[in-house]
Amino acid sequence: MNLEDHLGDIIRKGRAAAKVSAEAAAGAAGLTATELAALEESGNVAKKPNFAALGGLIGLNPGKLEGIANGWLPSEKNLSAWLELRMIATTNHGMTVNCYLVWDEVSREAALFDTGWNAEPILALIAENQLQLKHIFLTHTHEDHIAALGAIREKFPKVRLHSGSKNAPPEQRLRGNDFIHLGSLRITNRDTPGHAEEGVTYVVGNWPEDAPHVAIVGDAIFAGSIGTGNQSWDLAKQKIREQIFSLPADTLLCPGHGPLTTVAEEKAHNPFF
């Protein structure tokens, strides 16, 4: 799986976060405005930019930025340590989004994190594994993450919905000290706004065989990038540092788009940090 954001996307987001014009960024990079525009559009490097000057201007780590240019990807993840975890990718209008299904091996109680575009693969997994869907956790309420919510709730009308949205009914609203047991698994939540005001990261722990924690991060962070700072770029980065990078290094990060990664890999390779 390719990164959600190519080199040009990352540079464009860095410029937006730093409020730097294309002309100024092109000058620092040693590119013409046309060359920078082509790079931001395609992600392809026809002429190597001056990563040190460009990164310094737009707040991106130059070495990590060059690593992305050289094809860095997170390691391919072997999910055998988390036998009761599935990533489900659905696509609509050219946009692919990930959602995640987690369950307890003994009780067969399951939780769904976001819904993606299409309920069918989720319902098929639930039926195939003879699961009882007890909870739906929303990382945020952008359309691509909740499009199948109605269809799933119609199939499971008693499922309990959890959201960080202030507009959600009181019984659905999360609190920072909430924890929910799913059989032996333990689910907690961390506030990660910035991309979306209601952004939440969910941490699943107590896996069998002491497997590392799993964090479902929505669009807060991607492998090698971060979500657009619709609410606030600074807040988005602050919350990633405080709420995601404070997790153990081997924590598996499950983003809303792109490949799986880890806290350690993002600390080492994400140009925004």
ABEGO torsion letter per residue (X at the ends): XBBABBAAAAAAAAAAAAGBBAAAAAAAAGBBAAAAAAAAAAGBBABBBBAAAAAAAAGBBAAAAAAAAAGBBBBBBBAAABAABBBBBBBBGGBBBBBBBBBBAAAGBBBBBEAEABAAAAAAAAAAAGBBBABBBBABABAAAAAAAAAAAAABAABBBBBABAABBAAABBBAABBBBBEABBBBBBBBBGABAABBBBBBBGBBGGBBBBBBAEAABBBGBBBBBAABAAAAAAAAAAAAAABBAABBBBBABEBBBBAAAAAAABAAX
